[in-house]
Amino acid sequence: ETMVDIDMKAKPLQPHWYERYVQPCVAELLGSALFIFIGCLSVVEDTEGTGRLQPALAHGLALGLTIAILGDI
């Protein structure tokens, strides 16, 4: 029989103050900035015939990207 030794580090009871307060605020700031920036860029050069589809798709993709990147925080 072989015995496997697994080192388990105990998790701290509370997360670090940076992870609890600063990181979510920075993630919210970056996510909102990305969402607004891409949304505004989607209507800067509004060519004839695109209508409401181009800004809607740009906002949807920006929101999906923001959630995928910053969702864990």
C-alpha positions as CSV (number, residue, x, y, z in Angstrom):
1,E,0.0,0.0,0.0
2,T,1.2,3.4,-0.8
3,M,0.2,6.4,1.2
4,V,-0.4,9.7,-0.6
5,D,0.5,12.8,1.4
6,I,-1.7,15.7,0.3
7,D,-0.8,19.1,1.7
8,M,-4.0,21.0,2.4
9,K,-3.6,24.6,3.3
10,A,-6.3,26.0,5.5
11,K,-8.2,28.8,4.0
12,P,-8.4,32.0,6.0
13,L,-11.8,32.5,7.6
14,Q,-12.3,35.9,5.9
15,P,-10.9,37.1,2.6
16,H,-8.2,39.8,2.5
17,W,-9.6,43.3,2.6
18,Y,-8.3,43.9,-1.0
19,E,-10.4,41.0,-2.3
20,R,-13.4,42.0,-0.3
21,Y,-13.6,45.8,-1.0
22,V,-11.1,47.0,-3.6
23,Q,-11.2,44.2,-6.2
24,P,-15.0,44.3,-6.7
25,C,-15.0,48.1,-7.1
26,V,-12.2,48.0,-9.7
27,A,-14.0,45.2,-11.6
28,E,-17.2,47.2,-11.6
29,L,-15.4,50.3,-12.8
30,L,-13.6,48.4,-15.6
31,G,-16.8,46.5,-16.6
32,S,-18.9,49.6,-16.8
33,A,-16.2,51.5,-18.7
34,L,-15.9,48.7,-21.2
35,F,-19.6,48.4,-21.6
36,I,-20.1,52.1,-22.1
37,F,-17.0,52.6,-24.3
38,I,-18.0,49.8,-26.7
39,G,-21.6,50.9,-26.7
40,C,-20.7,54.5,-27.7
41,L,-18.2,53.3,-30.3
42,S,-20.9,51.2,-32.0
43,V,-22.9,54.3,-32.9
44,V,-20.1,56.7,-33.7
45,E,-20.1,55.9,-37.4
46,D,-23.8,55.1,-38.0
47,T,-24.1,54.0,-41.6
48,E,-27.4,54.1,-43.3
49,G,-29.5,51.0,-42.9
50,T,-28.0,49.5,-39.8
51,G,-30.8,50.8,-37.6
52,R,-31.0,49.5,-34.0
53,L,-29.3,46.2,-34.7
54,Q,-25.7,47.4,-34.6
55,P,-25.8,49.1,-31.2
56,A,-27.9,46.3,-29.7
57,L,-25.4,43.6,-30.8
58,A,-22.4,45.7,-29.7
59,H,-24.0,46.2,-26.2
60,G,-24.9,42.5,-26.0
61,L,-21.4,41.3,-27.0
62,A,-19.8,43.9,-24.7
63,L,-21.9,42.7,-21.8
64,G,-21.2,39.1,-22.5
65,L,-17.5,39.8,-22.7
66,T,-17.5,41.7,-19.4
67,I,-19.4,39.0,-17.6
68,A,-17.0,36.3,-19.0
69,I,-13.9,38.2,-17.9
70,L,-15.0,39.7,-14.6
71,G,-17.7,37.3,-13.5
72,D,-15.6,35.5,-11.0
73,I,-14.8,38.6,-9.1
